[in-house]
């Protein structure tokens, strides 16, 4: 069984800074599964994501994370210390158009 990591509670105020806090939390605590063309998938922090473009799509995992950060910053935008949106829904179409 994998060892579960504990989040340092002294960092929580930093994470409560709207979109930037959320992005910081993800970059420090969340790992993404990155598939490999030549072997076993790897679990990587967003700051470790490869920036070499895929030969088919022309996009890298790093580029995808940067785009997601833009979307998160808009979705978690604050005005006068309050979130602009109360409900946020992300929806991306599947490749097959289903």
Secondary structure, DSSP 8 states (H G I E B T S, - for coil): --------GGGHHHHTSHHHHHHHHHHHH-EEEE--SSS--EEEEGGG---S--TTT---HHHHHHHHHHHHHHHT-EETTEES-S--------TT--
